[in-house]
Amino acid sequence: MATFKYCLDCNNLLYPKEDKSRRKLMFACRNCQYEEEAENVCVYRHEIVHAPSEQTMMLADLSTDPTLPRANVTCAKCGNPEAVFFQSSSRRPDAKMTLYYVCGNRGCGHRWDEADE
């Protein structure tokens, strides 16, 4: 099981880093210059890929999130006069930020972006 390592100088999280000249795996602090050699040279990468149905559920729940801003925008599907909005970009590195809306009516769940408006 992986454990987290912390900087002995400033207590921030240490991140894996390659020392190319010595061909060693190191742990380095991004806040100060502290580095230490890794005891275990095995690196694991764990990526979570959500199924499309899970992503739809997450977007539907956005309408009930009290921390997201709301706008007086009418939903084209149900006519509800309020929507939650947030900014995001696609995973392409050259993509611009897009404003997304989710209908404030939890039963509707309709979502659209600023281009659809």
Secondary structure, 3 states (H helix, E strand, C coil): CCCCCECCCCCCEEEEEEECCCCEEEEEECCCCCEEECCCCCCCCCCCCCCHHHHHHHHHHHHHCCCCCEECCCCCCCCCCCEEEEEECCCCCCCCCEEEEEECCCCCCCEEECCCC
